[in-house]
Amino acid sequence: MPRLIIRSSDIHAAGCFTLDDIPNKTRVLEYAGERITKAEGDVRYEGRPFTYLFGVGDGEVVIDGHSMAMFVNHSCDPNCETDEEDGRVYIFSIRDIPAGQELTYDYYLYDGDDDAPCHCGSKNCRGSMYSPEELRRQRRAEARKKKRAELAAKKNRS
């Protein structure tokens, strides 16, 4: 395992940086922490601006991350990705990463009611930590809501 350090990040407060060169396809670290239900995570983090929850399996169980992996920030142009193996979540490099670089992966958030703005600064930044699919779902839901409001307003004028 490569040596890692937590330090100030331009993406979000603190980030996880490598002290060693990391070759492509290297297991970098495990996303570890207490396993709780998604519902318990919702209650635990109600009203908090940040969570460190990572869905496992079908997403009904989440890892409440309190390890070095919780400092791996989101990027729309990541140098790592996650993979689930036997119910455990690992972060792997997806390209060679030079010493000193911040480790990132695309969070691909799949649900939520709050904004999740992205601050990665990559040229392909989609502006959100939500997955492209979730962003499409949110846009469709907003369009349906707007359409219902327009129909109700039109009905009230009649």
Summary of the structure (lengths in Angstrom):
residues: 158
radius of gyration: 18.6
end to end distance: 69.0
largest distance: 69.6
contacts: 417
relative contact order: 0.17
helix: 23%
strand: 33%
